[in-house]
Amino acid sequence: MSRPLAASLALLVVVAPLLGAVAPAAAGHGDTACEFPVTRTDATGTELTVSAPPERIVTLSPSAAQTLWEVGARDRVVATTEFASYLDGTDALETIPAAEGQVDVERVVGQRPDLVLAPGTVSNETVETLRNAGITVFALGTPATVEGVAETTTLTGRLVGECEGASETNAWMRANVDAVRTAVANEPRPRALSLLGGGFTVGSGTFVHDVMRTAGLSNVAADAGLTGYRRISPEVVRERDPEWLLRTPGVSVPDEPAYRETTAVRANQTVTVDANWLNQPAPRSIVRAARTVALAVHPDAAADAAYVPRDAVGASTATAEPTAEPATTKPTSTTAADAPGFGVLVAAASLAATLLAVRGRRRL
């Protein structure tokens, strides 16, 4: 495992007890007209005021970028990180390197942003430096559930003056998530384990855990009492015997007897989900991740979960939503060289960009 991945995962373990469904400030305050100025308290506890609809937005979080695309503010985004490159149109924008939370402050300042949306991977010192340069920087919380994603979407829409777009996005997201939940409600919940690489997994209180439950799975790590992002021992894997393994491209099944003996490996039951969907707590991500997993695990039942297009909920700013990523059940490799290492780094970086807390204070 590479040093960047090891460092990111190690930090996740340290801060995992601090991560959870960090509820952003509610839209409320009677400002449903989406008027400005708007004042909100961010994840650092700092009260910030956005005086007018921002025309130049920089996002240092791929999940925040995705949310801006969904609510209808993509034309006002002038820079994103490399982890948001999967979004249409980002190739024409300035790229702000953000691996392991290292941000080029001068490059951000050079974009003359009205608003910067920052995740917990950006250090407090960097945030203060940007603020001292006269830039409004809003630190976002870490949604760990569908409703947490909805709250963050509402908050983001309010900050950028796209309240209607946020409401429509949430209606679309909830409609599709509810369709999946309803379709698998009466199905058995197979035991499942999500693989992050390096022996790490996800327990309760995480976005991935909520995706698993939405898709009709039982998370063995959560059942074993694990919370957040933790290492799971081979003994627990052997004892809990997952029937399904969930992973992103590039993450291999550990080459250990405990894993080779699981029902998941023996039955060749592995679901591979794009890291952009599984690791980013944002509207499009949870819809596509939940559908992909449900179709793999409960193909007959999930087939009844009809996809609800954006225009069905009246979204004037809807983006074309392709069919969910094909649910792939791939042969399970027991070697560490299952896929190019780049995929592991992408997955870890995406996690770090959306779930890593720095120095125990700021959260995504």
Sequence and secondary structure as in RCSB ss.txt:
>XXXX:A:sequence
MSRPLAASLALLVVVAPLLGAVAPAAAGHGDTACEFPVTRTDATGTELTVSAPPERIVTLSPSAAQTLWEVGARD
RVVATTEFASYLDGTDALETIPAAEGQVDVERVVGQRPDLVLAPGTVSNETVETLRNAGITVFALGTPATVEGVA
ETTTLTGRLVGECEGASETNAWMRANVDAVRTAVANEPRPRALSLLGGGFTVGSGTFVHDVMRTAGLSNVAADAG
LTGYRRISPEVVRERDPEWLLRTPGVSVPDEPAYRETTAVRANQTVTVDANWLNQPAPRSIVRAARTVALAVHPD
AAADAAYVPRDAVGASTATAEPTAEPATTKPTSTTAADAPGFGVLVAAASLAATLLAVRGRRRL
>XXXX:A:secstr
  HHHHHHHHHHHHHGGG S      S TT TT  SSEEEE TTS EEEE S  SSEEES HHHHHHHHHHT GG
GEEEE GGGTTSTTGGGSEE   GGG   HHHHHHT  SEEEE TTS HHHHHHHHHTT  EEE     SHHHHH
HHHHHHHHHHT HHHHHHHHHHHHHHHHHHHHHHTTS   EEEE  BTTEEE BSSHHHHHHHHTT EEHHHHTT
 BSEEE  HHHHHHH  SEEEE TT    SSHHHHTSHHHHTT EEE  HHHHS  SHHHHHHHHHHHHHHHSHH
HHTTS    GGGGT TT          EE     STTSS HHHHHHHHHHHHHHH  BTTTB  
